Amino acid sequence: MGNRWGLGLHFIIVTIIMVATINTCLGARNINSTVACFEHERLALLKFKHSVRDDNGMLSSWVGNDCCRWERVMCDGVTGHVESLYLSRDEDFILVSKELSTSLGELRHLKHLDLSGNAFRGNQIPEFIGSFKQLTYLNLSNADFSGIIPYHIGNLSNLKSLDLSLNYYIRIVSSSGVIENRLIAHDVNWISGLSLLEHLDLSSVNLTGLKILDVVLYMAPSVKVLSLSDCGLLINDSCLLRNLSTTLSNIKHLDLRGGNIFTGKLPHFFQNLTSLQFLDLSFVPLGASSNFANLLSVIPSLVELHLSYCSYLKETHLSHILHNLTTLSNIQYLDLSSNMLTGSIPESLKKLKMLQVLDLSHNDLMGPIPTFHGKLKELYLSGNYLNGSIPESIGRLSGLTALSLDENKLSGTIPVSISIGQLSKLRSLDVSYNSLEGAVSESHLANLLMLEDLNTAYNSKLAFNLSHEWLPPFQLIHIDMSSCKTENGFPQWLRNQRKLQRLVLSNTTISGPLPTWLRKMPIIPVMDLSHNNLSGPLTNLPNGVANVDDEDFIEPVLFLQNNTFSESIPRSLCKRTDLVCLDLSKNRLTGEIPKCFKNLQNLRFLRLSSNGLSGTIPSFIGHLSILGSLNLNDNNFSGELPAELWNLSELLVLDLGDNVFCGKIPEWIGEKIKSLQVFRLHKNNFTGGIPRSLCTHINLQILDVAHNSLTGTIPHCLGELQGMHDSHYGVGINKPIEEGLVQVIKGSSLEYTNTWNYVKNMDLSSNKLVGDIPVELTTLQGLMGLNLSNNHLSGCIPDHIGNMKALNSLDLSGNELGGMIPPSIATLTFLSYLNLSNNKLSGQIPTGNQLQTLIDPSIYAGNKDLCGPPMPKNCSNPDDPTITPNKKYEATHEPNKVWFYMDIMCGSATGFWGVIVVLMLKKQWRNKLFMFAEESMDKIHVAIMVRVNKMRRGRGAI
């Protein structure tokens, strides 16, 4: 989208003067000055230089006796005093300091001071700023200042421009939280001292203490450009605002977007903004009673209007907003994007004769694209439901520089009107994510002389039919042809495109080796040739000096996955020290990882999976300190894991599955790497136990150590993995990265690409684990898949397995589990795959709920003591459908109770007859037993008679 413009001749002239002055300062080093600078000012500048960290040498020219010849310093040509400092951050330079050095206070003759974009780490603006009495321009924006704005700024009586915007200082207080410190103004009385102020930008300054807009406007009667976005102001229709007619009539630029609140009706003070040319109310929650329809009629002078993301406009019919088009005769820039506007685009927009930029993107507009007038320069209609074909009239917009029609339902061919020369000024064309068809020929592109950005992606029926000999007249910076068809192999017409910053040819059916001319091309920062049938070595990748576009920063990536590239990884790739993402997966590459990969210190994602690579993991991989994803799975890597990997403290994904690694899983996996969300060692030769340190990975949501030779028991602490406890999902990987994680769920190997962070799975299958299934695992209520099959687990299935509400795949087959199947398993409403076969389970199979859909007998095969549907064996006690699951569970224990009582009876009988037989054989024992019994009976008789006599005497006494 184009830069904001239309702010009036005044601002254009000011900008030209400032740019010319800056260029003179930076380029000419003030060589026309005939007077040397003052010594005390030179020393003050040197003290400032030594007080800041200047890693990239912004102040490297500050040497020698004449400071007037230093870069970024401007002196008065007559007096020799330093009058301007241009120390703003740019792409290559930034100053860092804990505070702004007081030495600058010696520069009493300063008229222009720009420290914007540097890092002063949350310190307050120093009070000595107010001592620059001759200052006319002060820019401290985006410089990490915080705290209260000093009232001393009010002493700058000659100030015409003040910018304190965008001062945030983010301070990390813990692993889970940050504190955002802003500049604060509890009052703005200091503004009253700035009687000449014309430009005031306090965007993102905390003004909640002021509460209302009135105070700011009252204190700044001469302001023409006022930016108060995201300030927390309350804006209403106060009497004070309505009476500030003189102040309001001066304002030409008013920015109130985001973080401010309108109350009641749309304030009448807008009608006093008689000079207003620019108004931005984006992200402002207008009150429900706002009379928005009148806004467009009360400010006839408007040139530029921004109303994106306005909650009041949500689902409003577009024609209702533009009902009074005649009042907008001066509008040149109209932004109504992202409001869920409905209806069609009215033909009446042609009445806006001055309109040059129209943004209706990301709404719910339908119908065809209408005819627009010829002065339109930028048209943004993306993200709607527009249908039909691209109209021929588009080709007659001779001034058009940007056209975005992506993410609609457009069909048909690209109109031939594009090829007749009317769009010779077009720089950006985006028709991606539609249903366009037909061929793009040379005639479509031959007259687009200024084209820089071309995006036709995801029009699967669109084909580029360009000859090998043709060379385009333009120089592209960005091109995306994803999922389109390219004829005649690799696009040869790209061979003269030497300004490319982004080349995306993914899934375009190109085949064969990379052309030799490609190697001589400048390095392309973003290059995606994935999902094709390219073959041969990688030696012909672009290897020239890269083009750097400071205005369009993009993270460098190289995506070559899903091709048939062969041979070894070339050392030339190591020159790409800028790479953030490198994906060479699913090719036929062989050999080892080049040692020079240690130079790729900016890598955050490295995917070499599904090749034929071999050797050990090089230790230097552990020194790629910001690596977030390491995928080496499905290769022939061997050996033990190098200890240096513990340096990868930011690692989210570690996938080493399907190799031949050996040794124990090291404890440092959990002790040193705390951020893991995916840990996969599937199908290797690891031995030993599962380290308890894995339990410290609170964000772990995929744990796969299946098909190894692990021994011991399952750690109970795995139930503490918070990433598997609930429905919270991991942060995931950048959208363009196809993570390609393979997981065995529902008995099949499934590959997850961009959706892996929604998967929570634990696979410990095919090892040599013993012992019980820890009951703690049943607390993992977010777990979707649990596979413990083919181990030597014993004991019972935990009774509370029904607590694992998210389970849709459960495999406990091939173990030695016994006892009953818990009835709670029937409450797993998402369960669609169950395998309990080849265990020692017994009793009746629970029924009801989700289990009614799992009727395959193989689920329970190999458990000879199980009975009931779907097994052919009937239970001895027929199933009563009226019995609740708990009663059924109790009923299945009846055979055990019978055997219990039979044991008691047998034991009692054995004991009784054993005594009788002894007494019959031992006369002496028999005599003593009878004598003992007789004496006992006598004693009992005497005791009873004594008790009876006492009771009788008691009654007689009564």
MIVOVEX-993830 format. One record per residue (C-alpha): x, y, z. Coordinates in steps of 0.1 Angstrom, whole numbers, padded with zeros to 4 digits, always signed. Layout:
<pts>
XYZ
...
</pts>
This chain:
<pts>
+0000+0000+0000
+0014+0034-0009
+0027+0060+0016
+0003+0085+0030
+0002+0117+0010
-0021+0146+0004
-0010+0166+0035
-0008+0199+0016
+0019+0220+0000
+0031+0231+0034
+0043+0197+0044
+0058+0188+0010
+0079+0219+0011
+0090+0212+0047
+0099+0176+0038
+0120+0187+0007
+0139+0212+0028
+0146+0186+0056
+0157+0159+0031
+0180+0184+0013
+0194+0195+0046
+0200+0159+0058
+0217+0150+0025
+0239+0180+0027
+0248+0170+0062
+0255+0134+0057
+0270+0136+0022
+0290+0168+0021
+0301+0168+0057
+0294+0205+0058
+0325+0212+0037
+0313+0248+0029
+0318+0259+0065
+0348+0282+0067
+0347+0286+0105
+0361+0258+0128
+0339+0246+0156
+0343+0258+0192
+0365+0236+0214
+0340+0232+0242
+0314+0220+0217
+0339+0195+0202
+0347+0181+0236
+0310+0179+0244
+0304+0158+0212
+0334+0136+0221
+0320+0130+0256
+0287+0120+0240
+0305+0097+0216
+0322+0079+0245
+0289+0076+0265
+0271+0055+0238
+0278+0021+0223
+0283+0025+0186
+0289-0010+0173
+0285-0001+0136
+0305+0031+0136
+0278+0058+0132
+0302+0082+0149
+0335+0069+0134
+0342+0101+0116
+0342+0121+0149
+0379+0125+0150
+0402+0155+0145
+0399+0191+0156
+0371+0205+0134
+0338+0189+0145
+0320+0209+0118
+0335+0185+0093
+0322+0154+0111
+0294+0134+0096
+0259+0140+0111
+0270+0174+0125
+0260+0207+0110
+0275+0240+0121
+0265+0276+0114
+0285+0288+0084
+0291+0322+0100
+0294+0316+0138
+0308+0281+0137
+0285+0269+0165
+0270+0234+0162
+0234+0239+0152
+0222+0205+0140
+0227+0169+0150
+0213+0142+0128
+0217+0110+0149
+0186+0091+0139
+0189+0053+0135
+0191+0039+0100
+0194+0003+0087
+0231+0001+0095
+0236+0024+0125
+0221+0025+0160
+0233+0041+0193
+0228+0023+0226
+0231+0040+0260
+0217+0037+0295
+0211+0075+0295
+0214+0106+0274
+0247+0122+0282
+0245+0157+0298
+0274+0168+0277
+0249+0176+0249
+0237+0204+0272
+0269+0224+0262
+0255+0228+0226
+0235+0259+0235
+0230+0269+0198
+0213+0237+0186
+0184+0243+0163
+0179+0207+0151
+0182+0175+0172
+0172+0141+0160
+0179+0110+0182
+0150+0089+0169
+0152+0052+0166
+0181+0047+0190
+0181+0026+0223
+0181+0046+0256
+0168+0015+0275
+0138+0029+0293
+0155+0060+0307
+0137+0093+0312
+0141+0123+0289
+0167+0144+0306
+0157+0178+0320
+0186+0196+0302
+0166+0192+0269
+0148+0223+0280
+0180+0244+0278
+0182+0244+0240
+0164+0278+0237
+0170+0281+0199
+0158+0246+0191
+0131+0245+0164
+0131+0207+0157
+0132+0179+0183
+0127+0142+0174
+0131+0117+0202
+0106+0091+0187
+0110+0054+0190
+0141+0057+0212
+0131+0036+0242
+0125+0065+0265
+0100+0061+0293
+0087+0078+0324
+0072+0113+0328
+0078+0138+0301
+0098+0167+0318
+0079+0200+0319
+0112+0217+0310
+0104+0210+0273
+0080+0239+0277
+0110+0262+0277
+0117+0255+0240
+0098+0286+0229
+0112+0285+0193
+0102+0248+0188
+0081+0242+0157
+0082+0204+0155
+0081+0179+0184
+0080+0142+0180
+0079+0120+0212
+0060+0091+0196
+0064+0053+0198
+0086+0052+0229
+0081+0017+0243
+0106+0000+0265
+0099-0037+0268
+0115-0053+0299
+0114-0090+0304
+0106-0098+0340
+0102-0136+0337
+0100-0164+0312
+0062-0158+0310
+0058-0120+0312
+0071-0086+0301
+0065-0051+0313
+0059-0024+0288
+0071+0011+0299
+0059+0041+0280
+0063+0079+0281
+0036+0094+0304
+0021+0129+0305
+0000+0135+0336
-0006+0170+0323
+0004+0190+0292
+0007+0225+0306
+0042+0226+0292
+0027+0227+0257
+0014+0262+0264
+0050+0275+0263
+0055+0262+0227
+0037+0291+0211
+0052+0284+0176
+0046+0246+0176
+0031+0234+0143
+0039+0197+0144
+0031+0176+0175
+0033+0138+0176
+0026+0122+0209
+0015+0088+0195
+0016+0060+0221
+0023+0084+0249
+0002+0075+0279
-0023+0104+0282
-0049+0086+0302
-0044+0110+0331
-0056+0139+0309
-0088+0119+0300
-0101+0143+0273
-0088+0157+0241
-0099+0192+0250
-0068+0199+0271
-0043+0191+0244
-0060+0212+0218
-0064+0241+0242
-0027+0241+0250
-0016+0239+0214
-0035+0266+0194
-0009+0269+0166
-0006+0231+0158
-0013+0221+0122
-0002+0185+0124
-0014+0166+0155
-0009+0128+0160
-0024+0113+0192
-0028+0077+0182
-0030+0051+0209
-0029+0076+0238
-0059+0065+0258
-0079+0097+0253
-0116+0101+0259
-0131+0121+0231
-0166+0136+0235
-0186+0165+0223
-0176+0190+0251
-0185+0227+0251
-0147+0235+0253
-0140+0216+0221
-0169+0233+0202
-0156+0268+0213
-0120+0261+0201
-0129+0272+0166
-0097+0291+0160
-0075+0262+0171
-0095+0236+0152
-0094+0256+0120
-0056+0255+0119
-0054+0217+0120
-0046+0201+0087
-0035+0166+0099
-0053+0148+0128
-0044+0112+0137
-0066+0097+0165
-0063+0060+0155
-0062+0032+0180
-0064+0034+0218
-0087+0064+0220
-0124+0062+0227
-0153+0083+0213
-0184+0086+0235
-0219+0096+0226
-0226+0110+0191
-0198+0118+0168
-0184+0151+0181
-0196+0183+0165
-0161+0198+0168
-0153+0180+0135
-0173+0207+0117
-0148+0233+0129
-0119+0215+0113
-0123+0236+0082
-0087+0231+0071
-0085+0194+0078
-0070+0174+0050
-0059+0142+0068
-0080+0122+0093
-0073+0087+0107
-0099+0071+0130
-0088+0035+0124
-0092+0011+0153
-0113+0036+0171
-0144+0021+0188
-0170+0047+0178
-0200+0047+0201
-0232+0030+0190
-0250+0063+0187
-0223+0079+0166
-0238+0099+0137
-0212+0085+0113
-0232+0093+0083
-0226+0130+0088
-0188+0127+0091
-0182+0127+0054
-0204+0158+0049
-0191+0180+0077
-0154+0179+0065
-0155+0188+0028
-0118+0197+0028
-0107+0161+0035
-0081+0147+0011
-0071+0116+0030
-0095+0095+0052
-0086+0063+0071
-0114+0043+0087
-0101+0007+0088
-0110-0016+0116
-0138+0006+0129
-0162-0014+0150
-0191+0009+0143
-0188+0001+0106
-0189-0037+0111
-0212-0054+0085
-0225-0020+0072
-0236-0018+0036
-0210+0000+0016
-0236+0022-0002
-0249+0035+0032
-0214+0049+0039
-0210+0065+0005
-0246+0079+0003
-0235+0115-0001
-0207+0112-0026
-0209+0148-0038
-0194+0161-0004
-0163+0140-0010
-0152+0159-0041
-0117+0165-0027
-0110+0130-0014
-0079+0115-0029
-0072+0086-0005
-0100+0065+0010
-0093+0036+0033
-0123+0015+0045
-0105-0018+0048
-0112-0046+0073
-0147-0035+0084
-0167-0065+0072
-0186-0042+0048
-0213-0059+0028
-0230-0053-0006
-0214-0046-0039
-0190-0019-0050
-0212+0008-0064
-0207+0023-0098
-0212+0057-0082
-0176+0056-0070
-0168+0071-0104
-0181+0104-0091
-0151+0107-0069
-0131+0124-0096
-0101+0132-0074
-0098+0097-0059
-0063+0082-0064
-0061+0055-0037
-0091+0033-0028
-0087+0005-0002
-0117-0018+0003
-0097-0049+0011
-0107-0075+0037
-0144-0069+0038
-0174-0090+0027
-0181-0073-0006
-0196-0094-0034
-0204-0090-0071
-0183-0079-0100
-0156-0053-0101
-0171-0020-0114
-0156+0005-0138
-0133+0031-0121
-0122+0065-0134
-0089+0071-0150
-0071+0090-0122
-0069+0060-0098
-0033+0051-0089
-0038+0024-0062
-0067-0001-0060
-0069-0026-0032
-0098-0051-0033
-0082-0082-0018
-0098-0105+0007
-0134-0101-0004
-0159-0123-0023
-0158-0105-0057
-0166-0127-0086
-0168-0127-0124
-0138-0118-0145
-0113-0090-0143
-0129-0062-0163
-0113-0049-0195
-0117-0014-0181
-0089-0021-0156
-0065-0019-0185
-0075+0017-0192
-0064+0030-0158
-0032+0045-0172
-0020+0060-0139
-0024+0027-0120
+0007+0017-0100
-0007-0009-0076
-0035-0034-0082
-0044-0060-0055
-0073-0084-0064
-0060-0114-0044
-0082-0137-0023
-0114-0133-0041
-0135-0156-0064
-0124-0141-0097
-0124-0164-0128
-0118-0162-0165
-0086-0151-0182
-0064-0121-0176
-0078-0094-0199
-0059-0086-0230
-0063-0049-0222
-0033-0052-0199
-0012-0059-0230
-0021-0028-0250
+0002-0004-0230
-0022+0014-0207
-0007+0000-0175
+0029+0010-0183
+0032+0026-0148
+0020-0005-0129
+0045-0016-0102
+0026-0042-0082
+0001-0067-0095
-0015-0093-0072
-0041-0117-0085
-0033-0147-0063
-0058-0170-0046
-0084-0168-0073
-0096-0192-0100
-0081-0175-0130
-0073-0197-0161
-0057-0196-0195
-0022-0186-0206
+0000-0157-0196
+0018-0148-0227
+0045-0123-0236
+0019-0098-0248
+0004-0097-0213
+0038-0085-0198
+0056-0068-0226
+0043-0033-0218
+0044-0034-0180
+0076-0014-0180
+0077-0005-0143
+0065-0039-0129
+0084-0049-0097
+0060-0072-0078
+0041-0100-0096
+0019-0125-0077
-0002-0150-0095
+0000-0178-0069
-0026-0204-0064
-0044-0201-0097
-0039-0237-0106
-0054-0234-0141
-0031-0204-0150
-0001-0213-0172
+0029-0192-0181
+0037-0198-0218
+0068-0176-0225
+0095-0185-0249
+0131-0191-0240
+0143-0162-0261
+0120-0135-0246
+0134-0111-0220
+0110-0088-0201
+0114-0050-0201
+0109-0048-0164
+0131-0057-0134
+0111-0077-0108
+0119-0075-0071
+0092-0100-0060
+0076-0128-0080
+0053-0156-0067
+0040-0181-0093
+0032-0209-0067
+0008-0236-0080
+0007-0221-0115
+0019-0241-0145
+0051-0232-0162
+0057-0245-0197
+0091-0252-0213
+0109-0261-0181
+0126-0236-0158
+0115-0200-0166
+0144-0188-0188
+0129-0153-0190
+0141-0148-0155
+0177-0148-0165
+0179-0109-0167
+0160-0103-0135
+0190-0092-0114
+0171-0073-0087
+0151-0102-0074
+0146-0103-0036
+0119-0130-0036
+0115-0158-0061
+0087-0184-0054
+0082-0211-0080
+0068-0238-0056
+0046-0265-0072
+0049-0251-0107
+0057-0285-0125
+0092-0274-0134
+0117-0303-0139
+0153-0310-0148
+0185-0295-0135
+0190-0259-0125
+0201-0238-0154
+0238-0227-0154
+0229-0190-0158
+0212-0192-0124
+0246-0196-0107
+0257-0162-0120
+0226-0145-0106
+0229-0123-0074
+0219-0143-0043
+0181-0141-0039
+0172-0137-0002
+0139-0155-0004
+0140-0185-0028
+0114-0212-0029
+0117-0239-0056
+0100-0266-0035
+0075-0293-0046
+0088-0297-0082
+0108-0323-0100
+0141-0305-0101
+0171-0328-0102
+0209-0329-0103
+0233-0312-0080
+0227-0279-0061
+0258-0263-0075
+0239-0239-0098
+0221-0220-0071
+0226-0182-0073
+0260-0173-0060
+0266-0136-0070
+0266-0106-0047
+0232-0102-0031
+0210-0071-0037
+0200-0054-0005
+0167-0036-0003
+0168-0016+0029
+0132-0005+0025
+0118-0040+0023
+0134-0061+0049
+0126-0098+0046
+0141-0128+0064
+0163-0148+0040
+0151-0184+0034
+0159-0212+0010
+0132-0238+0003
+0142-0267-0020
+0123-0296-0004
+0103-0322-0023
+0125-0324-0053
+0150-0350-0066
+0182-0331-0061
+0212-0354-0057
+0249-0356-0048
+0263-0338-0017
+0254-0305-0001
+0276-0279-0018
+0300-0258+0003
+0287-0228-0016
+0256-0228+0005
+0278-0218+0035
+0281-0184+0019
+0245-0178+0028
+0253-0167+0063
+0222-0145+0062
+0199-0176+0060
+0172-0179+0087
+0155-0210+0072
+0171-0238+0051
+0150-0267+0039
+0166-0294+0018
+0143-0322+0029
+0128-0350+0007
+0155-0351-0019
+0183-0376-0027
+0212-0358-0012
+0241-0379+0002
+0273-0375+0022
+0278-0356+0055
+0267-0322+0067
+0294-0298+0055
+0317-0285+0083
+0312-0249+0070
+0276-0250+0082
+0291-0237+0114
+0291-0203+0097
+0252-0202+0094
+0248-0185+0128
+0215-0169+0118
+0197-0202+0112
+0166-0208+0131
+0152-0237+0111
+0173-0265+0096
+0155-0294+0078
+0176-0321+0061
+0152-0349+0066
+0143-0377+0041
+0176-0378+0022
+0205-0402+0022
+0228-0382+0045
+0251-0401+0068
+0278-0397+0094
+0274-0384+0129
+0257-0351+0140
+0286-0326+0138
+0293-0310+0172
+0292-0275+0156
+0254-0279+0151
+0252-0272+0189
+0268-0238+0183
+0240-0226+0161
+0226-0210+0192
+0193-0196+0180
+0182-0227+0162
+0145-0233+0168
+0139-0265+0147
+0163-0292+0138
+0150-0320+0116
+0175-0347+0106
+0150-0376+0105
+0148-0403+0079
+0185-0404+0069
+0214-0427+0078
+0229-0407+0107
+0246-0428+0134
+0265-0425+0166
+0256-0409+0199
+0241-0375+0203
+0268-0349+0208
+0268-0331+0241
+0271-0298+0223
+0234-0299+0214
+0226-0288+0249
+0236-0253+0238
+0204-0251+0217
+0184-0234+0244
+0158-0221+0220
+0150-0254+0203
+0113-0261+0199
+0115-0291+0175
+0141-0319+0177
+0134-0347+0152
+0161-0373+0148
+0138-0402+0140
+0144-0430+0115
+0182-0431+0117
+0206-0454+0134
+0216-0434+0164
+0226-0454+0195
+0235-0450+0232
+0214-0437+0260
+0190-0407+0257
+0211-0381+0275
+0198-0364+0307
+0208-0330+0294
+0179-0332+0269
+0157-0321+0297
+0182-0303+0319
+0196-0279+0294
+0169-0276+0267
+0138-0263+0284
+0118-0251+0254
+0111-0284+0235
+0077-0289+0222
+0085-0318+0199
+0110-0346+0208
+0112-0374+0183
+0137-0403+0183
+0114-0428+0165
+0130-0459+0151
+0167-0457+0162
+0189-0479+0184
+0187-0460+0217
+0190-0481+0249
+0186-0475+0287
+0157-0459+0303
+0135-0429+0295
+0152-0400+0314
+0132-0383+0341
+0146-0350+0329
+0121-0351+0301
+0094-0343+0326
+0108-0308+0330
+0097-0299+0294
+0064-0284+0305
+0056-0274+0269
+0063-0308+0254
+0033-0319+0233
+0048-0346+0211
+0070-0373+0227
+0080-0401+0203
+0107-0426+0213
+0090-0456+0197
+0109-0485+0180
+0141-0484+0201
+0154-0507+0228
+0145-0487+0258
+0142-0505+0291
+0129-0499+0326
+0095-0484+0337
+0076-0455+0324
+0084-0424+0345
+0054-0414+0366
+0064-0378+0362
+0054-0378+0325
+0020-0370+0339
+0034-0335+0347
+0039-0325+0311
+0017-0294+0311
+0018-0292+0273
-0003-0323+0272
-0027-0314+0300
-0050-0290+0283
-0060-0276+0249
-0033-0250+0249
-0013-0252+0217
+0024-0245+0211
+0037-0214+0194
+0045-0234+0163
+0068-0225+0135
+0066-0196+0110
+0038-0202+0085
+0060-0208+0055
+0078-0236+0072
+0065-0271+0065
+0075-0290+0096
+0067-0324+0081
+0064-0344+0114
+0054-0380+0110
+0034-0395+0138
+0018-0429+0142
-0018-0422+0152
-0048-0444+0147
-0025-0472+0136
-0011-0453+0106
+0018-0430+0099
+0005-0395+0094
+0025-0365+0083
+0017-0331+0099
+0031-0300+0081
+0017-0267+0092
-0007-0282+0118
+0017-0301+0140
+0013-0276+0168
-0023-0288+0172
-0012-0324+0177
-0005-0338+0212
+0008-0373+0211
+0029-0397+0232
+0044-0428+0215
+0065-0452+0236
+0057-0482+0216
+0079-0511+0205
+0105-0509+0233
+0112-0532+0263
+0094-0512+0289
+0081-0530+0320
+0059-0523+0350
+0025-0507+0353
+0010-0480+0332
+0014-0449+0355
-0019-0437+0367
-0005-0402+0364
-0008-0404+0326
-0046-0403+0330
-0043-0366+0340
-0031-0356+0305
-0065-0344+0294
-0051-0327+0263
-0034-0358+0249
-0049-0370+0216
-0028-0401+0210
-0013-0426+0234
+0007-0456+0221
+0023-0480+0246
+0020-0511+0224
+0046-0539+0220
+0063-0535+0253
+0062-0558+0285
+0038-0537+0305
+0018-0555+0332
-0008-0547+0358
-0042-0533+0349
-0054-0505+0326
-0059-0475+0350
-0094-0471+0362
-0095-0434+0354
-0084-0436+0318
-0118-0420+0309
-0104-0387+0322
-0083-0384+0291
-0111-0366+0273
-0091-0356+0242
-0080-0391+0233
-0089-0402+0198
-0062-0429+0195
-0053-0455+0222
-0030-0484+0215
-0021-0507+0244
-0017-0539+0223
+0011-0564+0226
+0017-0562+0264
+0009-0583+0294
-0019-0562+0308
-0045-0581+0329
-0077-0576+0348
-0109-0559+0335
-0112-0532+0309
-0123-0501+0329
-0159-0490+0321
-0147-0454+0320
-0131-0461+0286
-0166-0458+0272
-0167-0421+0281
-0139-0412+0257
-0162-0394+0233
-0135-0386+0207
-0120-0421+0206
-0120-0434+0170
-0091-0459+0172
-0086-0485+0200
-0063-0515+0201
-0062-0537+0232
-0052-0569+0214
-0027-0595+0226
-0028-0589+0263
-0042-0609+0293
-0074-0590+0298
-0105-0607+0311
-0142-0602+0319
-0169-0585+0300
-0161-0558+0274
-0177-0525+0284
-0204-0512+0261
-0222-0480+0254
-0213-0445+0242
-0182-0443+0219
-0175-0480+0222
-0207-0487+0202
-0188-0475+0171
-0157-0496+0177
-0171-0530+0167
-0140-0546+0150
-0132-0579+0170
-0095-0574+0162
-0095-0546+0188
-0097-0573+0215
-0081-0603+0198
-0056-0623+0217
-0073-0619+0251
-0089-0653+0256
-0107-0644+0288
-0126-0615+0273
-0163-0619+0265
-0192-0600+0252
-0197-0581+0219
-0179-0577+0196
-0162-0609+0206
-0179-0642+0197
-0176-0655+0233
-0207-0649+0254
-0204-0640+0291
-0219-0665+0316
-0241-0637+0330
-0260-0622+0300
-0255-0585+0295
-0284-0565+0309
-0287-0532+0290
-0304-0516+0320
-0274-0521+0342
-0252-0490+0346
-0215-0493+0336
-0204-0493+0373
-0228-0521+0381
-0216-0540+0351
-0181-0535+0363
-0191-0549+0397
-0209-0578+0381
-0178-0588+0362
-0162-0594+0396
-0188-0620+0407
-0168-0651+0397
-0139-0639+0418
-0163-0635+0448
-0176-0671+0444
-0140-0685+0445
-0133-0664+0476
-0162-0679+0496
-0153-0714+0484
-0118-0709+0497
-0132-0699+0531
-0155-0730+0533
-0127-0754+0522
-0104-0739+0548
-0129-0742+0576
-0138-0778+0568
-0101-0788+0566
-0094-0772+0600
-0124-0788+0617
-0118-0823+0605
-0081-0820+0612
-0089-0814+0649
-0114-0843+0651
-0089-0868+0636
-0062-0858+0661
-0085-0862+0691
-0095-0897+0678
-0059-0908+0675
-0046-0891+0708
-0064-0904+0739
-0044-0882+0762
-0053-0851+0742
-0089-0862+0741
-0091-0866+0780
-0075-0832+0785
-0099-0815+0760
-0129-0830+0777
-0116-0821+0812
-0110-0785+0800
-0145-0783+0785
-0161-0797+0817
-0143-0772+0840
-0151-0744+0817
-0188-0753+0817
-0188-0754+0856
-0172-0720+0858
-0198-0706+0834
-0226-0721+0853
-0214-0707+0887
-0210-0673+0872
-0245-0673+0858
-0261-0684+0891
-0243-0657+0911
-0255-0631+0886
-0291-0644+0888
-0291-0643+0927
-0279-0607+0928
-0307-0597+0904
-0333-0614+0927
-0320-0597+0958
-0322-0564+0940
-0359-0569+0931
-0368-0579+0968
-0353-0547+0981
-0376-0527+0959
</pts>
